[in-house]
Amino acid sequence: MTKLRYSYQTIEFGKTDIHLCTLRDKQEFHDPENIAKDLGISSASWSLFGVVWPSSLVLAHFISQYQVGSKRVLELGCGMALSSLLLNKQNADITATDYHPEVGKFLLRNTILNQDNPITFEQTDWSNKHDNLGLFDLIIGSDLLYEDEHINLLANFIQMHANIKCEVILVDPGRGRKGKLTTKMQNFGFSSDHVKPLHTDYIEQEFKGHILKFIR
């Protein structure tokens, strides 16, 4: 049986350290019971949840300066859940979600690695209209729009879980779909702002995407 290979790293946010166990690289794969395959996750995309992407770093650095206070926060498509782990370190009310069947295991492992309390997690996809998540004051996510079909699914899922007053912060690396998402969000009563992140020297290459802010 093939065993997964892991990588360990520490990411610094000022005086806060977040420790992560991730997949060693994007070549890792382990789905012996076809659990991911049955969910429509191919062997080629299986590992994408398990590494830290530039958009995830941009989101986490932005969130590290955000005053969450008592807001109830939801992270969509969390993957390695860097922002959730950071918010959890700050004792925020954070719930993480992802469709991949391995994410919950890694989230628990990394929460323990950081010696913090467990993070509420629900495995769900954006077409699920009967989850147990409830409503949130702040919804965050990074690199979520891979296909055109994701635009309506994502916007509708956000609308389903957004309080009447809600802020949404999404980091998009520039896959050409932010305009269509913005139109959908405006139809739901959100104002929008697209911001180029500053000071992204924590990423090896230039970040060409935007931080998408939606407020209602």
VEXDREN-2710 file (C-alpha; in Angstrom, 1 decimal):
% VEXDREN-2710
k/r/px/py/pz
1/MET/0.0/0.0/0.0
2/THR/1.4/3.4/-1.0
3/LYS/2.0/5.7/1.9
4/LEU/1.6/9.4/1.7
5/ARG/4.7/11.5/2.2
6/TYR/4.3/14.7/4.2
7/SER/6.1/18.0/4.6
8/TYR/6.2/20.2/7.8
9/GLN/6.5/24.0/7.7
10/THR/6.0/27.0/10.0
11/ILE/4.5/30.2/8.6
12/GLU/5.0/33.4/10.5
13/PHE/2.4/36.1/10.9
14/GLY/4.2/38.7/13.0
15/LYS/4.7/37.1/16.4
16/THR/2.3/34.2/15.6
17/ASP/3.6/30.9/14.2
18/ILE/1.3/28.5/12.4
19/HIS/2.7/25.0/12.1
20/LEU/1.5/22.9/9.1
21/CYS/1.7/19.3/8.1
22/THR/0.9/19.2/4.4
23/LEU/1.4/16.7/1.5
24/ARG/5.0/16.6/0.4
25/ASP/4.0/17.8/-3.1
26/LYS/1.3/17.7/-5.7
27/GLN/2.3/14.2/-6.8
28/GLU/0.9/12.5/-3.7
29/PHE/-2.2/10.3/-4.1
30/HIS/-3.9/7.8/-1.8
31/ASP/-7.6/6.8/-2.4
32/PRO/-7.6/3.0/-2.0
33/GLU/-11.4/2.8/-1.3
34/ASN/-12.2/5.3/-4.1
35/ILE/-13.9/7.7/-1.6
36/ALA/-12.6/10.7/-3.4
37/LYS/-13.3/9.2/-6.8
38/ASP/-16.9/8.6/-5.9
39/LEU/-17.2/12.3/-5.0
40/GLY/-15.9/13.2/-8.5
41/ILE/-12.3/14.0/-7.4
42/SER/-9.9/12.7/-10.0
43/SER/-6.5/11.3/-9.2
44/ALA/-5.0/14.3/-11.0
45/SER/-6.8/16.8/-8.7
46/TRP/-6.7/14.7/-5.5
47/SER/-3.6/16.3/-4.0
48/LEU/-4.6/19.9/-4.7
49/PHE/-6.2/20.3/-1.2
50/GLY/-2.9/19.3/0.5
51/VAL/-0.5/22.0/-0.3
52/VAL/-0.4/25.7/0.5
53/TRP/-1.2/27.9/-2.5
54/PRO/-0.2/31.5/-3.0
55/SER/-3.8/32.7/-2.8
56/SER/-4.1/31.0/0.6
57/LEU/-1.0/32.9/1.8
58/VAL/-2.5/36.2/0.6
59/LEU/-5.8/35.5/2.4
60/ALA/-4.1/34.5/5.6
61/HIS/-1.8/37.6/5.6
62/PHE/-4.9/39.8/5.0
63/ILE/-6.9/38.1/7.7
64/SER/-4.0/38.4/10.2
65/GLN/-4.6/42.2/10.1
66/TYR/-8.4/42.0/10.1
67/GLN/-10.4/42.7/13.3
68/VAL/-12.7/39.7/13.5
69/GLY/-14.0/40.4/17.0
70/SER/-17.1/38.4/17.8
71/LYS/-18.0/37.7/14.2
72/ARG/-19.0/34.2/13.2
73/VAL/-16.6/33.2/10.4
74/LEU/-16.8/30.6/7.6
75/GLU/-13.9/29.5/5.4
76/LEU/-15.0/27.9/2.1
77/GLY/-12.8/25.3/0.3
78/CYS/-10.3/25.6/3.1
79/GLY/-7.8/22.9/1.9
80/MET/-4.9/23.3/4.4
81/ALA/-7.1/25.9/6.2
82/LEU/-4.2/28.3/6.9
83/SER/-6.6/31.2/7.6
84/SER/-8.8/29.0/9.8
85/LEU/-5.8/27.9/11.9
86/LEU/-4.7/31.5/12.2
87/LEU/-8.2/32.7/13.3
88/ASN/-8.4/29.7/15.7
89/LYS/-5.1/30.8/17.3
90/GLN/-6.8/34.2/17.9
91/ASN/-9.8/32.5/19.5
92/ALA/-12.2/33.5/16.7
93/ASP/-15.5/31.7/16.1
94/ILE/-14.3/29.9/12.9
95/THR/-15.9/27.1/10.9
96/ALA/-14.1/25.4/8.0
97/THR/-15.5/23.6/5.1
98/ASP/-14.2/21.6/2.1
99/TYR/-15.5/18.9/-0.2
100/HIS/-12.3/16.7/-0.1
101/PRO/-12.6/13.7/2.3
102/GLU/-9.1/14.1/3.6
103/VAL/-9.3/17.8/4.7
104/GLY/-10.9/17.1/8.1
105/LYS/-8.1/14.7/9.1
106/PHE/-5.4/17.2/8.2
107/LEU/-7.3/20.0/9.9
108/LEU/-7.5/18.0/13.2
109/ARG/-3.8/17.0/12.9
110/ASN/-2.7/20.6/12.3
111/THR/-4.9/22.0/15.1
112/ILE/-3.2/19.5/17.5
113/LEU/0.2/20.5/16.0
114/ASN/-0.6/24.1/17.0
115/GLN/-1.8/23.1/20.4
116/ASP/-5.2/24.8/19.9
117/ASN/-8.8/23.8/20.4
118/PRO/-10.5/21.8/17.6
119/ILE/-12.0/23.8/14.7
120/THR/-15.6/23.1/13.7
121/PHE/-15.4/21.4/10.3
122/GLU/-18.1/20.2/7.9
123/GLN/-17.4/18.3/4.7
124/THR/-19.8/19.7/2.1
125/ASP/-20.1/20.9/-1.5
126/TRP/-21.6/24.1/-2.7
127/SER/-24.7/22.3/-4.2
128/ASN/-25.7/21.0/-0.8
129/LYS/-28.8/22.8/0.4
130/HIS/-29.2/20.8/3.6
131/ASP/-26.0/21.3/5.5
132/ASN/-25.8/22.2/9.2
133/LEU/-23.7/25.4/8.9
134/GLY/-26.1/28.2/9.6
135/LEU/-25.4/31.9/9.0
136/PHE/-22.2/33.8/9.2
137/ASP/-21.0/37.4/9.6
138/LEU/-17.7/36.9/7.6
139/ILE/-17.2/34.4/4.8
140/ILE/-13.6/33.9/3.4
141/GLY/-11.9/31.7/0.8
142/SER/-9.1/31.5/-1.7
143/ASP/-8.7/30.2/-5.2
144/LEU/-12.2/28.9/-5.5
145/LEU/-13.2/29.6/-9.1
146/TYR/-11.7/26.8/-11.2
147/GLU/-14.6/26.3/-13.6
148/ASP/-17.4/28.5/-14.9
149/GLU/-20.0/26.3/-13.2
150/HIS/-18.4/27.2/-9.9
151/ILE/-19.6/30.9/-10.2
152/ASN/-23.3/30.2/-9.6
153/LEU/-22.6/27.4/-7.1
154/LEU/-20.3/29.6/-5.0
155/ALA/-22.5/32.7/-5.1
156/ASN/-25.6/30.8/-4.2
157/PHE/-23.8/29.0/-1.3
158/ILE/-22.5/32.3/0.1
159/GLN/-26.0/33.8/-0.2
160/MET/-27.4/30.7/1.7
161/HIS/-25.0/31.2/4.6
162/ALA/-24.6/35.0/4.7
163/ASN/-26.3/37.0/7.4
164/ILE/-28.3/40.1/6.3
165/LYS/-25.2/42.1/7.3
166/CYS/-22.2/40.1/6.0
167/GLU/-18.7/40.7/4.6
168/VAL/-17.1/38.3/2.1
169/ILE/-13.4/38.2/1.4
170/LEU/-12.2/36.0/-1.4
171/VAL/-8.7/35.9/-2.9
172/ASP/-8.8/35.1/-6.6
173/PRO/-5.4/34.4/-8.4
174/GLY/-6.8/35.7/-11.8
175/ARG/-8.5/32.9/-13.5
176/GLY/-10.9/35.3/-15.3
177/ARG/-14.1/34.7/-13.4
178/LYS/-14.2/37.4/-10.8
179/GLY/-16.3/39.7/-12.9
180/LYS/-19.1/37.2/-13.3
181/LEU/-19.0/36.4/-9.6
182/THR/-19.2/40.1/-8.8
183/THR/-22.3/40.4/-10.8
184/LYS/-23.9/37.5/-9.0
185/MET/-23.0/39.0/-5.6
186/GLN/-24.3/42.4/-6.6
187/ASN/-27.6/40.7/-7.5
188/PHE/-27.7/39.5/-3.9
189/GLY/-27.3/43.0/-2.6
190/PHE/-23.5/43.1/-2.0
191/SER/-21.4/46.0/-2.9
192/SER/-18.0/45.0/-4.2
193/ASP/-14.4/46.1/-4.3
194/HIS/-11.4/44.4/-6.0
195/VAL/-8.0/45.2/-4.4
196/LYS/-4.5/44.3/-5.5
197/PRO/-2.7/43.0/-2.4
198/LEU/0.4/44.9/-1.4
199/HIS/3.7/43.6/0.0
200/THR/3.5/40.0/-1.2
201/ASP/7.2/39.3/-0.7
202/TYR/6.2/36.1/1.2
203/ILE/5.4/34.6/-2.2
204/GLU/8.2/33.6/-4.5
205/GLN/6.6/34.9/-7.7
206/GLU/4.5/38.1/-8.3
207/PHE/0.9/37.7/-7.3
208/LYS/-1.3/38.8/-10.2
209/GLY/-4.7/38.2/-8.6
210/HIS/-7.0/40.3/-6.4
211/ILE/-8.7/40.4/-3.1
212/LEU/-12.4/40.5/-3.7
213/LYS/-14.4/42.2/-1.0
214/PHE/-18.2/42.1/-0.9
215/ILE/-20.2/43.9/1.8
216/ARG/-23.9/43.9/2.6
END
